[in-house]
Amino acid sequence: MAHNQRRILELLTIPNWRKLYKYSIKNKKVKILKNLPKFIILLCFASLSLISCKDEKSTATSIENGDKVKTKLDDTTEKNNKKVILFYGNSLTAGYGLDPNESFPSNIEDIIDSLGLAYKVVNAGLSGETTSGGLKRLDWVMKQKVDIFILELGANDMLRGLPIDETRKNLSAIIEGVKAKNPNVKIGLCEMMAPPNMGDEYVEEFTDIYADLSKPDDIIFFPFFLEGVAGNPDLLLQDGKHPNAEGQKIVADNVWKVLKTML
C-alpha cells in the first residue's frame, strides 16, 4: 500500500476527519476517493450511516421520554386544578368497619368521576370524634385547599350525653373557623337526629341545632343523611349503628341529592 494511502487510512476515524481534510489539501496530487480501496469508501458510508441511526434513535428516545414527562406533568396539573370536597365527620363519615373505598364519601367520588366532574373528595372522618374534638383539629385539616366543606358531627356528643348547648357552640365555632380560613368555601351541615328513647324534649332540642345553624343563606342544610338506613338491620353492621356497604350507598345517594346543587 502506498505511503499516502496508509497515512489516509490511519486518519480514517471520526475525530480525525479534520486532519484528513488538511492532509488531502496539503497533498493536492492525491485523489482520495479515486485511490482509496473500495472497502475504505464503504467503511466511510457505513460509519456515517451508523452515526445517523444512532442520532435518530437517541432523538426518538428523547422525544418519548419528553412525552412521558409531559404526560405526568399534565396529570399533576389536572389533579391540582380539581376542586376539593372535604367531608368532616366521625365514624359515619370514616366508614367504620368497612374498607375505606366503601364509605359514602368514596361512593360520592365514584359518582363524580363517572360524570367527569373536576372535583376530588377528601374523607376527613375520624371514628369517635365529638364536636369538641372536631373543633380542636380543624386548623390542621384546613391547611389544605378546600372548596366545599361538609360538616357531619354531633352523634357522639348525643351518645355521651354531652350538653346540647356545648354541641351547638362547637358546631358554630367550626363553621366560623372554616369561613375564617377560606371566606369563599361552600359549607354544608348534615342533620343528625336523636333516637326517641332520649326523650321528646332532648330530641327536639338536639335536632333544632342543625336547623338553626343552617338558617344563614351561606350554610347548606343536608336533611337526615341516614334516612332509609337507620333502624334497618339489613343495612347496618352488627352494632346496629353504622351503615354496612349497602347502607353506605344509600347514604351517598341521600348526600348527593343536596351536594350536586353545590357544585
ZAMIZA-69226 format. One record per residue: x, y, z of N, C-alpha, C, O in turn. Coordinates in steps of 0.05 Angstrom, whole numbers, plus 5000, padded with zeros to 4 digits. Each point is the difference from the previous one (the first is absolute). Layout:
XYZXYZXYZXYZ/...
END
This chain:
501749765000498350245000501850255000502050015015/497350194968501750244998500050155027498249975016/503950184988500350155025497650195005498950015022/500350134956497850195003497449865008498550105017/501049664971497549855007500149905029498050015014/504449904995500249915028499550235019498749975020/502350264973499650245017497150075002499050075021/499649924956497250065000498449805016498150075014/502649674984498749805015500350045030498149955015/504250144994500550055028498250235010499250015023/500350174959498450235007497049964997498450175006/500849594985497249944993498449935026499049785003/500750415014498349985024498650265003500950214990/496849785024498350245002501550245012499850224990/501749745031501450235012502250114982500850235003/500049624976502250094983499150094973501750034982/495750025014499150094974501350274992500750054977/499650125043501250264995502949974991500950134981/500549695033502849954992500249884972501750074984/496449765010500049874974499550214978501249994979/497050195027499450214980502550174996500750064977/500750035045502450164997502249844985501550124984/498649625021502149844987499549984970501850024984/495649965009499449974971500550264986500950004976/498750235038500650264988503050034996500950114980/500649815041502950034999501249834978501950084987/496949695008501049824978498050004977498649814995/501450414991498050054979500049794978498049964987/504249915009500249814979498649745007499749834982/499550145043498749755009497050034995498850185012/500149654971497150004996498849795018500149764995/498950345028499349825022498049794992500649765002/497150324988497949804994500849814978499049784999/502650324982500849844978502049795007499949784989/502050285029502249825006499449825024501349795002/496950285015499449835023498649744990498450014982/502349775031498649754994497050035005499250165017/499149684969497150035002499049945028498150135010/503349695004498949935027500350235019498450025019/503650164976500350235018497750204995499050125019/500349914955497850184994497449905013498550155011/501149584987497649885012500050045030498050055013/504449934999500350045028499250285008498850045021/501950154963499350285005496950035002498950115019/499849784959497150034999498749845023498050095011/503149684996498949845022500150155026498249995017/504150144987500550155025498050235002498850055021/500850094956498250225000497149915005498550135014/500849644974497349895003499549925029497850055011/504249825002499849925028499650245018498349995018/503250224977499750245016497350124997498750085019/500349924956497350114994497849855015498350125012/501949614986498049835014500150045030497950015013/504550014997500350045029498850265009498750015020/501850204964498850265006497050004999498650115017/500349754962497149984997498849855024497950085011/503449704997499049845023500150175025498249995017/504050164987500350175024497850215000498850065021/500750064955498050214998497249885006498450135015/501149634974497449875005499649945030497850045011/504349875002499949945029499550255016498450005019/502950224972499750255014497150104998498850105019/500149874957497250094995498149835017498250115012/502349634988498349825016500150065029497950025014/504550034997500350075028498750275006498850045021/501550144959498850265003496949995002498750145015/500249684968497149965000499049895027498050085010/503649735001499349885026500050215022498250015017/503950164983500250215020497650204997498850085020/500649994955497850184995497349885009498450145012/501349604984497549875008499750015031497950055010/504449895004499950015029499450285010498550045019/502750164968499550285008497150084995498850135016/500149774961497250064994498249875020498050135009/502649625000498449865020500150155026497950035014/504550064994500350145025498550274999498750075020/501550074958498650254997497049965002498650165012/500449634975497249945000499049955028497950095008/503749755008499249945027500050265017498250045017/503850134979500250245016497850204993499250165016/499849824959497950184992497249915009498150164999/501749605011497449905009499250145027501750055017/495750014985499150125025499749775021499649774993/500650315032500049805022497550015017499150215009/499749564993497749965018500949855025500949774997/499050365026501049875024497749925019498350175007/501549585000498049905019501349995027501949855005/496950305014501250025027498049885020497950125006/502749645004498149885017501249795019502450005006/495949815003500949795018500149734986500649994976/498849805038500149734988498049964978500549834982/497350325018498049974979501250094973499449894979/502350325022501450094976502449834994500649944976/500949985045502449844995499449724988501849884988/495850035015499349734990500949785020501249814992/498150235033500749825021499349714993497849944991/504249885013499649714996500049924971499549764994/501150424988500049944971502750074987501650145012/498749774964502350094984499550294994497850094994/504450085007499650284994498650064974498650204997/501749634983498750034974497049965001498650064981/500449845042497149955003498650225016497549995003/504050215006498850225015498350174981500450004976/497750155035498350164983501550224985499350074978/502850065034501550194985501449874975500250124979/500749635025501349874977497949934979500650024976/497049915032497849954981499350264985499549994976/500650235037499450264987502250064980499550114979/503049835029502250054981499749844975500650094978/498449665024499449844977497950134982500249994975/497850125037497950144985501250234985499450054976/502250115038501350244988501849924977499950134978/501749665025501749914979498549904976500850054977/497049815028498449894978498750234983499549964977/500150275036498950234986502150184988499450194986/503249745019502250164989500250285012500950184987/498249855038500150265013502850055012501349815010/499650444989502750075009500150045031500650225009/498749575005500150015030501449755010499849794988/501550245035501049775014499050015029499550215011/500249555001498949985027502149935020501749834996/498250315027501849945022498249915024498250145008/502449625002498549895023501550075025502149875006/496950325009501350085026498449905023499950135021/498849644976498449895022501849865020502149884992/497350145033501649885022498149865020498350135012/502149614990498249855018500250105029502250055010/495549985003499950095027500150305004500050105022/500150054956500350295001497550135011497849944993/502750255025497850175011500350284987501950054986/496250125019500250274989502350155013501350174987/499349775038502350125013502649924987501850164995/498549585000502449894986500250114972502250064991/495549974996500050114972501050285000501450094982/497850075038500950285001503050025005501350174989/499849655027502850005006501849934976502250124998/496949714985501749924977499450154975501149944978/497150265023499250144976502250154987500349994975/501450145040502250164989501849824983500950084978/499749685032501749824985498749914974501449984980/496149955021498649914976499750224979500249944976/499450305033499650224981502650124989499950214987/502349665018502550094988500149934970501550124985/496849695007499949924972497850174986498450135012/501749854962498150144983497249875004499849764998/498250405008497349905003498050194986500150245005/498349654978498050174985497249955011498350195001/501149565007497449945012500549845026501449805000/497450295022500549885026497349895010498150155005/501849594998497549875010500549915029501649825005/496850295013500449955029498049805009497550034998/503549755014498349785010501149935028501649825002/497450315018500849945028497650055019498150144993/502149735030497950045020498949745012499050005022/501249784962498949755009501449905026498649915018/504050124983501449905024499550185024500149915023/499450344973499250185022497449905012499849985025/498449954958497449905009500349745015498849965022/502749854967500449745013501450025027499549845018/502150364985501550045025498450185020500950045022/496850064969498450165017501250285006499550115021/502149994960501250275004497950214998498049974985/502350265029498150214999499450104971501850044985/495749995009499250094973501150274993500850054978/499350135042501150274995502949984992501050164983/500549655028502849974993500349904971501850094986/496549725006500049904973499450234980501450024980/496650145026499350224983502350204998500750094978/500549975044502350195001502349904983501250154985/499549605018502349894985499449994970501850064984/495949865008499349994972500150284987501050034978/498050165037500050284991502950104997500750134981/501049795038502850084999501549884977501750124988/497649635006501249864977499350144974501750054983/495850025014499050154976501550264997500950074978/499350085044501350264999503049974995501250164986/499949625024502949954996500649944971502050084989/496249774998500349944971499950254984501650054981/496450125025499750264986502550185003500850134981/500349865043502450175005502449904984501650164991/498649585005502249894985499650054970502050064985/495549935006499450044972497350124996498049855001/501850414996497450134998498349914976497550035000/503849854980498649924976499049715001498749914981/501949955040499349725001496949975003498750165014/500349634974497149945003499849805023501549805001/496550245016499849835024497249865000498050134996/502149615010497649855003499949885028502049915010/495650085002499749895027498049764999497750044993/503349735016498449764999498449975026501150015022/496349964975498249975023500449735014500149794987/500050225039500149755016497550015018499350205011/499549574992497649985017500549815023501349804998/497650285025500249835024497849795000497850054990/502749715020498049795000497850075020500550145020/497149754976497750065017500549945030498850135017/502949674988500449925029501550225016500349975024/500650244962501450225014497950195013500850185015/496749784978498050185010499250224981501750104985/495849975014499050194980501450275002500750124979/499649985045501350265003502850014990500850184986/500749615021502849984991500149984969501650134987/496749695002500049964971499550264986501350064980/496850105029499250254987502350205002500750134980/500449905044502250205004502549924983501350184989/499349565011502449924985499650044970501850104986/495849835004499550034971500050304992500850074978/498350105040499850294994502850124994500350204987/501849675025502750114996500650034970501050214992/498549584993500750004971498250184984501050134981/496549885025498250184986500750295005500050174982/500749905043500750275007502650094987500250224989/501949615012502650074989500050014969501850124988/496149775000499850004971498350234990499650024976/499450155041498250224992501550204982498850104981/503749975025501450194982500149894972500249754996/499650424984499949924972502549864991500049844981/502350215033502549894991500549725012502149884995/496050015020500349735012497849834987497650055003/503349734983498149824987499249785019501749865011/495750104992498949805018499749734986498849984979/502449815033499749734990498149855019500849945023/496850004968498149855018501249745009501949894987/497050005034501049755013501149814979498549864986/504250125013501349854978499849705004500749854982/498450065042499749715004497249914994499249775007/499250404981497349934993499949754983501449984980/496949825028499849754985502049795009499949774991/502050315026502149825009499849955030500049775009/499750445006499849985030497649835007497850044990/502749765028497949835009499449764982498449835007/503050154970499749784982502349805004502250064990/497449725023502249815005501449894975502349925001/496350084977501249904975502050194988501649934983/498350325027501850214989502150095021501450194995/498649685028501850085021501949775007499549764995/502850325018501849805010498749875025497950085008/503449725003498949865023499650185024498449935018/503050294983499750185023497350154999499250135019/499549864958497450134997500150304998498050145001/504549984996500350294999501250094973499250214990/502749645000501550094977499049864974499549765001/500350394978499149884974502049804990502550035003/496549754985501849814987500550114971499250224994/502049614990500750104973497650084984500150214986/497749645016497650074985498750255012499050174986/501249855041498950245013501550254992498850224997/503849765000501650234992499350104973500250244994/498949584988499250094973497550175002499650194985/498649735033497550165003500650275013498950204992/502949805027500950255013501250184978499550245000/502149654983501350154978497950134982500250234993/497749625001497850104983498650235015499350214987/500249765039498750215015501650265000499050224996/503649755008501850235001500350134973500150244997/500149594982500450104973497750184990500450184985/497249765024497750154992500350305006499150174985/502249895037500550285008502750104989500250224990/501849615013502750074992500250094971501450194994/497249684988500250064972499050294994500850114979/497650005038499150284997502250205008499750244994/502349665019502250185009502350014981501850165003/498249664977502349984982499950224978501850014983/
END
